[in-house]
Amino acid sequence: MRRTVFDPTMPLETTPFSYAPRPASLQGLRLGLVENTKFNSKELLCKVAERLEQRHGMRMVYLERKKSSGHAVSEEAISLFRQQVDLVLSGVGD
């Protein structure tokens, strides 16, 4: 029987990335929410959106509900976020 031995000291290969630019202010921004279907995730996100509206004049313009917490956000939602939203929050319930 042939066995394979993996060497844990091999160098880690990474892909470079950069963070999205941060807004200078939250005032008046359009907010998108991604809800992952877990218990209370929608309620939590909506409460955060409400407070952001009260404190910074932000307004929630789109809520995307994923099929499940393990699914990715749909390409259609990503396209809509790019066109209509300044900031996206993704939340987890439980």
SENU-162636 format. One record per residue: residue number from 1; x, y, z of N, C-alpha, C in turn; residue in three letters. Coordinates in steps of 0.1 Angstrom, whole numbers. Layout:
BEGIN
r resi=NUM, n_c1=X, n_c2=Y, n_c3=Z, ca_c1=X, ca_c2=Y, ca_c3=Z, c_c1=X, c_c2=Y, c_c3=Z, resn=ALA
...
//
This chain:
BEGIN
r resi=1, n_c1=8, n_c2=-12, n_c3=0, ca_c1=0, ca_c2=0, ca_c3=0, c_c1=9, c_c2=12, c_c3=0, resn=MET
r resi=2, n_c1=6, n_c2=22, n_c3=-9, ca_c1=14, ca_c2=34, ca_c3=-10, c_c1=7, c_c2=45, c_c3=-1, resn=ARG
r resi=3, n_c1=15, n_c2=52, n_c3=6, ca_c1=10, ca_c2=63, ca_c3=15, c_c1=16, c_c2=76, c_c3=11, resn=ARG
r resi=4, n_c1=9, n_c2=87, n_c3=12, ca_c1=13, ca_c2=100, ca_c3=9, c_c1=16, c_c2=108, c_c3=22, resn=THR
r resi=5, n_c1=27, n_c2=114, n_c3=23, ca_c1=30, ca_c2=122, ca_c3=35, c_c1=30, c_c2=137, c_c3=31, resn=VAL
r resi=6, n_c1=23, n_c2=145, n_c3=38, ca_c1=22, ca_c2=159, ca_c3=35, c_c1=32, c_c2=166, c_c3=44, resn=PHE
r resi=7, n_c1=39, n_c2=176, n_c3=39, ca_c1=49, ca_c2=183, ca_c3=46, c_c1=42, c_c2=196, c_c3=52, resn=ASP
r resi=8, n_c1=40, n_c2=198, n_c3=65, ca_c1=33, ca_c2=210, ca_c3=70, c_c1=42, c_c2=222, c_c3=70, resn=PRO
r resi=9, n_c1=54, n_c2=220, n_c3=66, ca_c1=63, ca_c2=232, ca_c3=67, c_c1=64, c_c2=239, c_c3=53, resn=THR
r resi=10, n_c1=56, n_c2=234, n_c3=43, ca_c1=56, ca_c2=240, ca_c3=30, c_c1=51, c_c2=255, c_c3=31, resn=MET
r resi=11, n_c1=56, n_c2=264, n_c3=23, ca_c1=52, ca_c2=278, ca_c3=24, c_c1=37, c_c2=279, c_c3=20, resn=PRO
r resi=12, n_c1=30, n_c2=288, n_c3=26, ca_c1=16, ca_c2=291, ca_c3=23, c_c1=15, c_c2=300, c_c3=11, resn=LEU
r resi=13, n_c1=7, n_c2=296, n_c3=2, ca_c1=5, ca_c2=304, ca_c3=-10, c_c1=-8, c_c2=312, c_c3=-8, resn=GLU
r resi=14, n_c1=-6, n_c2=325, n_c3=-9, ca_c1=-18, ca_c2=334, ca_c3=-7, c_c1=-20, c_c2=343, c_c3=-19, resn=THR
r resi=15, n_c1=-32, n_c2=348, n_c3=-20, ca_c1=-36, ca_c2=356, ca_c3=-31, c_c1=-37, c_c2=370, c_c3=-26, resn=THR
r resi=16, n_c1=-30, n_c2=380, n_c3=-32, ca_c1=-31, ca_c2=394, ca_c3=-27, c_c1=-45, c_c2=399, c_c3=-29, resn=PRO
r resi=17, n_c1=-49, n_c2=408, n_c3=-19, ca_c1=-62, ca_c2=414, ca_c3=-20, c_c1=-61, c_c2=428, c_c3=-14, resn=PHE
r resi=18, n_c1=-71, n_c2=436, n_c3=-17, ca_c1=-72, ca_c2=449, ca_c3=-10, c_c1=-86, c_c2=452, c_c3=-5, resn=SER
r resi=19, n_c1=-87, n_c2=459, n_c3=6, ca_c1=-100, ca_c2=462, ca_c3=12, c_c1=-107, c_c2=473, c_c3=3, resn=TYR
r resi=20, n_c1=-120, n_c2=473, n_c3=4, ca_c1=-127, ca_c2=484, ca_c3=-3, c_c1=-124, c_c2=497, c_c3=4, resn=ALA
r resi=21, n_c1=-124, n_c2=508, n_c3=-3, ca_c1=-122, ca_c2=521, ca_c3=3, c_c1=-133, c_c2=524, c_c3=14, resn=PRO
r resi=22, n_c1=-128, n_c2=530, n_c3=25, ca_c1=-138, ca_c2=533, ca_c3=35, c_c1=-143, c_c2=547, c_c3=32, resn=ARG
r resi=23, n_c1=-156, n_c2=549, n_c3=35, ca_c1=-162, ca_c2=562, ca_c3=33, c_c1=-157, c_c2=572, c_c3=43, resn=PRO
r resi=24, n_c1=-156, n_c2=584, n_c3=40, ca_c1=-151, ca_c2=595, ca_c3=49, c_c1=-161, c_c2=597, c_c3=60, resn=ALA
r resi=25, n_c1=-174, n_c2=595, n_c3=56, ca_c1=-185, ca_c2=597, ca_c3=66, c_c1=-196, c_c2=587, c_c3=63, resn=SER
r resi=26, n_c1=-204, n_c2=584, n_c3=73, ca_c1=-216, ca_c2=575, ca_c3=71, c_c1=-228, c_c2=584, c_c3=68, resn=LEU
r resi=27, n_c1=-227, n_c2=597, n_c3=69, ca_c1=-239, ca_c2=605, ca_c3=67, c_c1=-246, c_c2=604, c_c3=54, resn=GLN
r resi=28, n_c1=-258, n_c2=600, n_c3=54, ca_c1=-266, ca_c2=599, ca_c3=42, c_c1=-264, c_c2=588, c_c3=33, resn=GLY
r resi=29, n_c1=-255, n_c2=578, n_c3=37, ca_c1=-252, ca_c2=567, ca_c3=28, c_c1=-264, c_c2=558, c_c3=26, resn=LEU
r resi=30, n_c1=-264, n_c2=551, n_c3=14, ca_c1=-275, ca_c2=541, ca_c3=11, c_c1=-269, c_c2=527, c_c3=16, resn=ARG
r resi=31, n_c1=-278, n_c2=520, n_c3=23, ca_c1=-273, ca_c2=508, ca_c3=30, c_c1=-280, c_c2=496, c_c3=24, resn=LEU
r resi=32, n_c1=-272, n_c2=485, n_c3=21, ca_c1=-277, ca_c2=472, ca_c3=17, c_c1=-275, c_c2=462, c_c3=28, resn=GLY
r resi=33, n_c1=-284, n_c2=453, n_c3=30, ca_c1=-282, ca_c2=442, ca_c3=40, c_c1=-282, c_c2=429, c_c3=34, resn=LEU
r resi=34, n_c1=-274, n_c2=420, n_c3=39, ca_c1=-274, ca_c2=406, ca_c3=35, c_c1=-278, c_c2=397, c_c3=47, resn=VAL
r resi=35, n_c1=-289, n_c2=391, n_c3=46, ca_c1=-295, ca_c2=383, ca_c3=57, c_c1=-292, c_c2=368, c_c3=53, resn=GLU
r resi=36, n_c1=-287, n_c2=361, n_c3=63, ca_c1=-283, ca_c2=347, ca_c3=60, c_c1=-293, c_c2=336, c_c3=64, resn=ASN
r resi=37, n_c1=-305, n_c2=340, n_c3=67, ca_c1=-316, ca_c2=331, ca_c3=71, c_c1=-314, c_c2=324, c_c3=85, resn=THR
r resi=38, n_c1=-304, n_c2=327, n_c3=92, ca_c1=-303, ca_c2=321, ca_c3=106, c_c1=-313, c_c2=329, c_c3=115, resn=LYS
r resi=39, n_c1=-316, n_c2=322, n_c3=126, ca_c1=-325, ca_c2=328, ca_c3=136, c_c1=-321, c_c2=342, c_c3=140, resn=PHE
r resi=40, n_c1=-330, n_c2=351, n_c3=139, ca_c1=-328, ca_c2=365, ca_c3=143, c_c1=-319, c_c2=373, c_c3=134, resn=ASN
r resi=41, n_c1=-314, n_c2=368, n_c3=124, ca_c1=-304, ca_c2=376, ca_c3=116, c_c1=-311, c_c2=388, c_c3=109, resn=SER
r resi=42, n_c1=-323, n_c2=386, n_c3=104, ca_c1=-330, ca_c2=397, ca_c3=98, c_c1=-333, c_c2=408, c_c3=109, resn=LYS
r resi=43, n_c1=-338, n_c2=404, n_c3=120, ca_c1=-341, ca_c2=413, ca_c3=131, c_c1=-329, c_c2=421, c_c3=135, resn=GLU
r resi=44, n_c1=-318, n_c2=414, n_c3=137, ca_c1=-306, ca_c2=421, ca_c3=141, c_c1=-301, c_c2=431, c_c3=131, resn=LEU
r resi=45, n_c1=-301, n_c2=427, n_c3=118, ca_c1=-297, ca_c2=436, ca_c3=108, c_c1=-306, c_c2=448, c_c3=107, resn=LEU
r resi=46, n_c1=-319, n_c2=446, n_c3=108, ca_c1=-328, ca_c2=457, ca_c3=107, c_c1=-327, c_c2=467, c_c3=118, resn=CYS
r resi=47, n_c1=-324, n_c2=462, n_c3=130, ca_c1=-322, ca_c2=470, ca_c3=142, c_c1=-309, c_c2=479, c_c3=140, resn=LYS
r resi=48, n_c1=-298, n_c2=473, n_c3=135, ca_c1=-286, ca_c2=480, ca_c3=132, c_c1=-289, c_c2=491, c_c3=121, resn=VAL
r resi=49, n_c1=-296, n_c2=487, n_c3=111, ca_c1=-300, ca_c2=497, ca_c3=100, c_c1=-308, c_c2=508, c_c3=106, resn=ALA
r resi=50, n_c1=-317, n_c2=505, n_c3=115, ca_c1=-325, ca_c2=516, ca_c3=121, c_c1=-316, c_c2=526, c_c3=129, resn=GLU
r resi=51, n_c1=-307, n_c2=520, n_c3=137, ca_c1=-298, ca_c2=529, ca_c3=144, c_c1=-289, c_c2=537, c_c3=135, resn=ARG
r resi=52, n_c1=-284, n_c2=531, n_c3=125, ca_c1=-276, ca_c2=539, ca_c3=115, c_c1=-284, c_c2=550, c_c3=109, resn=LEU
r resi=53, n_c1=-297, n_c2=548, n_c3=106, ca_c1=-305, ca_c2=558, ca_c3=101, c_c1=-307, c_c2=569, c_c3=111, resn=GLU
r resi=54, n_c1=-309, n_c2=566, n_c3=124, ca_c1=-311, ca_c2=576, ca_c3=134, c_c1=-299, c_c2=584, c_c3=136, resn=GLN
r resi=55, n_c1=-287, n_c2=578, n_c3=137, ca_c1=-275, ca_c2=584, ca_c3=140, c_c1=-268, c_c2=591, c_c3=128, resn=ARG
r resi=56, n_c1=-269, n_c2=586, n_c3=116, ca_c1=-262, ca_c2=591, ca_c3=105, c_c1=-270, c_c2=594, c_c3=93, resn=HIS
r resi=57, n_c1=-283, n_c2=593, n_c3=94, ca_c1=-292, ca_c2=596, ca_c3=82, c_c1=-291, c_c2=586, c_c3=71, resn=GLY
r resi=58, n_c1=-285, n_c2=574, n_c3=74, ca_c1=-284, ca_c2=564, ca_c3=64, c_c1=-298, c_c2=559, c_c3=61, resn=MET
r resi=59, n_c1=-300, n_c2=553, n_c3=49, ca_c1=-313, ca_c2=546, ca_c3=46, c_c1=-311, c_c2=533, c_c3=40, resn=ARG
r resi=60, n_c1=-318, n_c2=523, n_c3=45, ca_c1=-317, ca_c2=510, ca_c3=40, c_c1=-325, c_c2=509, c_c3=27, resn=MET
r resi=61, n_c1=-318, n_c2=505, n_c3=16, ca_c1=-325, ca_c2=505, ca_c3=3, c_c1=-326, c_c2=491, c_c3=-3, resn=VAL
r resi=62, n_c1=-319, n_c2=481, n_c3=3, ca_c1=-321, ca_c2=468, ca_c3=-3, c_c1=-317, c_c2=457, c_c3=8, resn=TYR
r resi=63, n_c1=-325, n_c2=447, n_c3=9, ca_c1=-323, ca_c2=436, ca_c3=18, c_c1=-322, c_c2=423, c_c3=9, resn=LEU
r resi=64, n_c1=-311, n_c2=416, n_c3=9, ca_c1=-309, ca_c2=404, ca_c3=2, c_c1=-310, c_c2=392, c_c3=12, resn=GLU
r resi=65, n_c1=-318, n_c2=383, n_c3=9, ca_c1=-319, ca_c2=371, ca_c3=18, c_c1=-313, c_c2=359, c_c3=10, resn=ARG
r resi=66, n_c1=-302, n_c2=354, n_c3=16, ca_c1=-296, ca_c2=342, ca_c3=10, c_c1=-304, c_c2=330, c_c3=11, resn=LYS
r resi=67, n_c1=-301, n_c2=320, n_c3=3, ca_c1=-309, ca_c2=307, ca_c3=4, c_c1=-306, c_c2=300, c_c3=17, resn=LYS
r resi=68, n_c1=-294, n_c2=301, n_c3=21, ca_c1=-290, ca_c2=296, ca_c3=34, c_c1=-277, c_c2=302, c_c3=38, resn=SER
r resi=69, n_c1=-272, n_c2=300, n_c3=51, ca_c1=-260, ca_c2=307, ca_c3=55, c_c1=-248, c_c2=302, c_c3=47, resn=SER
r resi=70, n_c1=-249, n_c2=290, n_c3=42, ca_c1=-238, ca_c2=284, ca_c3=34, c_c1=-237, c_c2=288, c_c3=20, resn=GLY
r resi=71, n_c1=-247, n_c2=295, n_c3=15, ca_c1=-248, ca_c2=299, ca_c3=1, c_c1=-241, c_c2=313, c_c3=-1, resn=HIS
r resi=72, n_c1=-236, n_c2=315, n_c3=-12, ca_c1=-230, ca_c2=329, ca_c3=-16, c_c1=-242, c_c2=338, c_c3=-19, resn=ALA
r resi=73, n_c1=-238, n_c2=351, n_c3=-19, ca_c1=-248, ca_c2=361, ca_c3=-23, c_c1=-249, c_c2=360, c_c3=-39, resn=VAL
r resi=74, n_c1=-261, n_c2=361, n_c3=-44, ca_c1=-264, ca_c2=359, ca_c3=-58, c_c1=-257, c_c2=370, c_c3=-66, resn=SER
r resi=75, n_c1=-253, n_c2=367, n_c3=-78, ca_c1=-247, ca_c2=377, ca_c3=-87, c_c1=-256, c_c2=388, c_c3=-90, resn=GLU
r resi=76, n_c1=-269, n_c2=386, n_c3=-91, ca_c1=-279, ca_c2=396, ca_c3=-93, c_c1=-279, c_c2=406, c_c3=-81, resn=GLU
r resi=77, n_c1=-278, n_c2=401, n_c3=-69, ca_c1=-278, ca_c2=410, ca_c3=-57, c_c1=-265, c_c2=418, c_c3=-57, resn=ALA
r resi=78, n_c1=-254, n_c2=412, n_c3=-60, ca_c1=-241, ca_c2=419, ca_c3=-61, c_c1=-242, c_c2=430, c_c3=-71, resn=ILE
r resi=79, n_c1=-247, n_c2=428, n_c3=-83, ca_c1=-249, ca_c2=438, ca_c3=-93, c_c1=-258, c_c2=449, c_c3=-88, resn=SER
r resi=80, n_c1=-269, n_c2=446, n_c3=-81, ca_c1=-278, ca_c2=456, ca_c3=-76, c_c1=-271, c_c2=464, c_c3=-65, resn=LEU
r resi=81, n_c1=-263, n_c2=457, n_c3=-56, ca_c1=-255, ca_c2=465, ca_c3=-46, c_c1=-246, c_c2=475, c_c3=-52, resn=PHE
r resi=82, n_c1=-239, n_c2=470, n_c3=-62, ca_c1=-229, ca_c2=479, ca_c3=-69, c_c1=-236, c_c2=492, c_c3=-75, resn=ARG
r resi=83, n_c1=-248, n_c2=490, n_c3=-80, ca_c1=-255, ca_c2=501, ca_c3=-86, c_c1=-262, c_c2=511, c_c3=-76, resn=GLN
r resi=84, n_c1=-268, n_c2=505, n_c3=-65, ca_c1=-277, ca_c2=513, ca_c3=-57, c_c1=-273, c_c2=515, c_c3=-43, resn=GLN
r resi=85, n_c1=-262, n_c2=509, n_c3=-38, ca_c1=-259, ca_c2=509, ca_c3=-24, c_c1=-244, c_c2=514, c_c3=-22, resn=VAL
r resi=86, n_c1=-242, n_c2=522, n_c3=-11, ca_c1=-229, ca_c2=527, ca_c3=-8, c_c1=-222, c_c2=518, c_c3=2, resn=ASP
r resi=87, n_c1=-229, n_c2=510, n_c3=10, ca_c1=-223, ca_c2=502, ca_c3=21, c_c1=-232, c_c2=490, c_c3=23, resn=LEU
r resi=88, n_c1=-226, n_c2=478, n_c3=24, ca_c1=-233, ca_c2=466, ca_c3=27, c_c1=-229, c_c2=460, c_c3=40, resn=VAL
r resi=89, n_c1=-239, n_c2=456, n_c3=48, ca_c1=-237, ca_c2=449, ca_c3=60, c_c1=-242, c_c2=434, c_c3=58, resn=LEU
r resi=90, n_c1=-234, n_c2=425, n_c3=63, ca_c1=-239, ca_c2=411, ca_c3=63, c_c1=-239, c_c2=406, c_c3=77, resn=SER
r resi=91, n_c1=-250, n_c2=400, n_c3=81, ca_c1=-252, ca_c2=396, ca_c3=95, c_c1=-255, c_c2=382, c_c3=97, resn=GLY
r resi=92, n_c1=-252, n_c2=377, n_c3=109, ca_c1=-254, ca_c2=363, ca_c3=113, c_c1=-263, c_c2=364, c_c3=125, resn=VAL
r resi=93, n_c1=-273, n_c2=355, n_c3=125, ca_c1=-282, ca_c2=354, ca_c3=137, c_c1=-276, c_c2=345, c_c3=147, resn=GLY
r resi=94, n_c1=-285, n_c2=339, n_c3=155, ca_c1=-282, ca_c2=329, ca_c3=165, c_c1=-278, c_c2=337, c_c3=177, resn=ASP
//
